[in-house]
Amino acid sequence: QQAKLPNVTILATGGTIAGTGATSTTTVGYTAATVGVQALIQAVPEITRVANVSGEQVFQIASENMSNEHWLTLAKRINVLLGQANVDGIVITHGTDTLEETAYFLNLVVKSKKPVVLVGSMRPSTALSADGPINLYNAVQLAGSQEAVGRGVLVAMNDQINGARDVTKSNTTTTDTFKASELGMLGYIQGGKPYFYRTATRRHTVETEFDVMNLSVLPQVEVAYAHANVGPVAIDALVASGARGLVHAGVGNGSLPAKVRPALSAARKKGVIIVRSARVGQGIVARNGEANDDELDFVAGDNLSPQKARILLMLALTKTSSTKEIQRMFSTY
Ligand SMILES: NC(=O)CC[C@H](N)C(=O)O
């Protein structure tokens, strides 16, 4: 332990950053989540020069298998670690498929200003020009930096820093996949130093009303996807399965197709909370825009993607079932 270096804990959860392929040119069809956290750290000895690093293997999964229970376990561990004076920051290695969802969940439930940085890779560790090692090196630097304190949960990949709320995976395979769409990234990591140009304005971490430390399950919230010719089948099935909340990934500006509206309205009358969002990927779904939310007693999803609206609705339902209160939360977080 070097006293002048920050203490960074790496929580490993799997993904491509811990993946291996048959050959150096295998960049699809490899196996995710095979390399353990100690091997990940040993593969990048440079990080021991910038931080006192310790590692914990929290899970070893491909992130398409990430569940609410995994999130609760991870969030609780992070809150315990960040409560310790000898931990300055946390890096989470993670598969990229649901990395943005884990990031937003943690952004709402981590109760510390200390840096929490998610990192993954698009190429397995065995590939030519694997992006995992430099991404991990940058993430550790960011998590150990003073610049990252109080900025909410961050995603560090491809030399760029993004905020948890706005970032999304935008390309199936390229290394520049993480983008904050039209809102833009927060900064860069270059030469081992973070450069911040923007900051997230929505409340996060220590400023939220959510606390998962005593929870072992989260309320069931599902997403129903709209498209031409869509009917009520998926919505009815999700409600019958016991969903307490439904996010409607509407077309355009969160529009409700004629066959969908009565199904959602009937669900609301049974007590299910309905959030109107959009499958478009950019822009705001405002209250009483394409649908009369006041009359239907629905919640407008602001500019959250359907998958992120699901997370906020789950956490909202741990506190209230008032649509007025939930709408406030969607305007706050
Ligand atoms: N690039 C990746 O990390 C994708 C691998 C895998 N599907 C996962 O999300 O864990």
The ligand as an ORCA input file, in Angstrom:
! r2SCAN-3c Opt
* xyz 0 1
  N     -19.429     -6.300    -24.912
  C     -20.035     -6.974    -23.959
  O     -19.713     -6.842    -22.796
  C     -21.160     -7.871    -24.373
  C     -21.034     -9.238    -23.735
  C     -22.268     -9.727    -23.023
  N     -23.401     -9.821    -23.892
  C     -22.546     -8.860    -21.823
  O     -23.205     -7.853    -21.872
  O     -22.054     -9.189    -20.778
*
